[in-house]
Amino acid sequence: MTENEALADLPPSAKLVYKVLEYEGELTQQRLAEETRLSTRTVRYALNSLESIELIEQKVYFADARKRLYSLPGTDVE
């Protein structure tokens, strides 16, 4: 399944979150909510949807270990 096919079945909020990550790079859930103007609950649902089909990955945000950084696979910033 290609990336576009996987995205086609997702809700619009998940597509928006994906596109913001594509253009902005790594972001926290809070920054994604600010950038997309979606509620944090909607962003969380979108992130879970994207992560369940492995279109995004998450890692620890070292500035605040309680938060996670979300990004597209293979776009790690050193």
N, C-alpha and C positions, 0 to 999 in steps of 0.2 A: 504494500500500500504506500502510495506516495504521500508526501507532506500535504499537498492540496486535497487529496482524497480524504485524508484523516481530518483535516480542518473542516471539510464540507459538512460533516455530520455534527459538528459542535455548535453550541449556541453563539449568537453574535458577541456576547461578552467575552467568551473564550477566544474568539477570532481577534477581537480588539486587543486583548491582553497579549496575545501572541505577536501581533504586529508591533505593539509598543516595545516588547522585548527585542524584536528583530531590529528596530531602529535605534533604541536607546541602550541596549546591552543589559548588563546585570542590574536588577532593581529589587528592592524589598517590596513586600506586599503593600506597605503604606505608600511608598513612592508610586507603585502601580495604580493604587486607588486615586492618588493625586493627579497622575498623568492622564488616566482614562476618565476621571470624574465619575467612576462607578463606586458603589458602596463597598466597604471592606468585605462584607459578607459575599457580595457578588464576585469580587476579585478572588476571594478564597475558593469559591465554587469553580470559577474559571481555571484557576491554577490546579485544582484537584483534577479537573477534566483533562487538562493538557498533560499533567504528569502521569495520569493513568494510561495514556497512550504513548508515553515517552517522547513527547514533543518538546518538553522542557526538563531541566534538571534544577535541583536546589542544593545549596551548600550553606554552611554556617557563615554568618556575617560577623567577622571578627571584631568590628567596632562595637557590636552589641550581640553577644552570643544567644540572646533570647530570640533574635530575628533570623530570618533566612534570606539568602540572595537567590533570585530566580534568573535563569538565563536559558538560551537555546543551547543544545548540545554542541560542543566544539567551539564555543565562543568565549572560553575562559580568558579573563583579563589578568595578566600578571602584575 
